[in-house]
Amino acid sequence: MSIKSVTVGLIIVSVLWCVLFTPFSESFTQIYFWLMMSVSAILLISFCLLPFVEYDWTELKDFSWKSVVVGLLSAAVLYGIFYVGNYVSSALFDFARPQVMNIYGIKDSADPVVIGVLLLFLIGPAEEIFWRGLIQRQSSELLGNWFGPAFTALYYTAIHLFSMNIMLVAAAAVCSVFWGLLYKYYRNLPALIISHAVWDVAVFVVFPI
């Protein structure tokens, strides 16, 4: 347990997400978004490998068929939540659909197959290794089993404010609460990695909403 590792990790991810999502770097990120996202994912995993971080890599050994089932089912449930949420938000808010389409616009800068591979094998896993495996685990030890997940979800949501896209911020909030609760009640990092990676590919590449 280390306040230093949580603090430094959050500073690093804040800088990365600011560069990735702020409108001020939009012209740059439209061209290099997936390269930058991949580099960011590698940096997050590399940070977790540093000695002072005290990362519990043994959690990754908890892989089983149950992990696969929970991961796939939770990804399907989350996709359903977004599918319904898309219709509700589009009916209630005029800005909702244009902002969602703006998010999907970043697909145009790379081949869908390449995006799918990156999301499935690098970006999705890296985010769970960092956010649940490090930030939520250590913040729960520091703040408690409820305040830790709440803090993690709040911070994950907050750094998406850089995008100035309400729908992206709302999506980040839903995802962080969903996966935070899943990790709290079913402490299995491989299941979270599968859930995140599969949901990413489904909602962004295979079955866009």
N, C-alpha and C positions, 0 to 999 in steps of 0.2 A: 504494500500500500504506500503510495507516494503522492503527496500534494504537488511536488515538483513535476512529476511525469504528467499528471493531469493538466496542470497549468501550461507547461511548455507545449504539450500536445494540442491544447485548444488554441494557443497563440498561432501555432503552425497552420492548423486547419483553417483558422479564420483568415489568415493571409492568403492561403490557397484558394478558398472559396470566394474571397473578395476579387481576386484576379480572374477567376473563372466566370463569375456571374454578374459582376458590376456592369451596368450599361456603358460605363466610360471605356471599357476595354472590349466592347461588343465587336467592333470591326476586326480586331485582332483575334478574338476567340472564335469568331465564326469560321475562320480559316483553320485554326490550330486547336479547336476545342477538344477533340478526341485525343490528340497527342498530349495536350496539357492535362486532361483528365487522367490519362494513363500514367503520366509522370507523377501527378499528385497521389494516385493510388499507390505507386511504388514508394513514394516518400513516406506515406502513412505507415505502410508495412515496415519500412526500414527504421522508422522512428520506434516502432514497437520492439525492434530487435536490440535497441540500445541497452546497455547494462543497467543504467539507473532507472529504467522504466519498470523493471520487475514484472514483466508480462508472464502470465500463466499459460504457456503454450500447451500444457497438458490437456486443456479444454478441447483442443482440436482432435485429440485421440478418442473423443466420445462419439465417434461416427458409428452409426448402425443403420439397419433398415428402418428402424423407427424414426431416426433422424431424417431420412429421405421422405418418409410418409408425412411427417409433421411439416417438413419444409415445403413439400409440394402442395399439401392441403392449405397451409397458411398463405402461400403465394396465391392460390386460387381464391381464397376468401378475401384477401386484400384487393385482388383484381376486381372482384365483384363489388366491393365497397367503392372503388374508383369508378366503375362502370355506372353504378347508380348515382354516385356523386356528380358525375359529369352531366347527366341529364338534369338533375335538380339544380345545380349551379347555373347551367345554361338557361334554364327556365326563369331563374330568379334574377340573374345579373347579366346585363348586356356585355360587360367586359370579359366575362368568363371564357367564352369560346375563342375570341381572338387571342387571349393570353395563353390558352392551352395550345393553340396552333403556333404561337410564337415559340413555345417550348419545343414542339415537334420540329420546328424549323432548323434546329441544330443537327438534325439527321442528314441534312442536305450536304454537309461538308465531308462525308465519308460513305463508303460502301456499307449497306445494311448488314451484310455478313460480317464485315470487320467490326462494326459496332456491336453486333450480337456476341461475337467472340470476346471482345473486350469487357462487355458487361457481365458475361457469364463466368469468365475465368480470372478476371483481374479486378475490375472496378467494384462489382458487387461484393465479392469476398473481402476486398481491402476495407471497404466501409464497415462491414460487420466486425472484422478483426479489430479495427480502430474504435468504432463507436460503442459496440456492445462489449467486446472482449477487453478493452482498455478503459474507456471513459465511464461507461455505466458500471462496470465491475468495481473499479477503484472509487468512483464517486459514491457508490452504494456502501462501500466499506467506510468511507469518510462521513457520509451524510445520513445513511440509513437506507433500508430496503424500499422506501417509498420516495424519499427526497432525491435519492441517487438517480433512479429512472426519470423522475420529473425534471431534474436539472439537466440530464442528458438530452431529453426530448426538447426542452425549452431552448437549449443552446443550439442544437441541430436546426431547429426551426429558425432561430434568430439569425444564424449566418446566411440563411437564404434570403434575408431581407435585402442583401446586397443586390439582388436581381431586380428589385422594385416590381416584381411580378407577383400579384396577390395569389394567383392560382398555384404558382410554384411554392410559395410560402405555405399555403394551405396543404398542398400535397406533402411537403416536408413534415408538417405537423402531424398529419394522419399517419404517415409511415413511421415516424420516430416513436409515437405513442404505441402503435400496433406492435412494432418489433421490440420496443422496450418492455411492454407487458409480456410478450412471448418469452423474452429472455428472463424476465423476473420469475415467471411461473414454470417455465420449462428450460432449465439452465443447460442448454445444449447448443454450443456455438456452431457446430456443423449444420444443425437444422436451420439456424438463423442465416447462415451463409447461403444455403440452398434456397431458402425462402426469398432472400433479397435478390440473388442473382437471377433466379427464374422469373420473379416478378418484373425485374428490370427488362429482361428480354421480351417478356409477354406484352407488357404495357407500352413499351417503346418501339419494338421492332416487329413482332409477330402479329399481335392483335391490338393495334393502337386504338384508343378510345375516341 
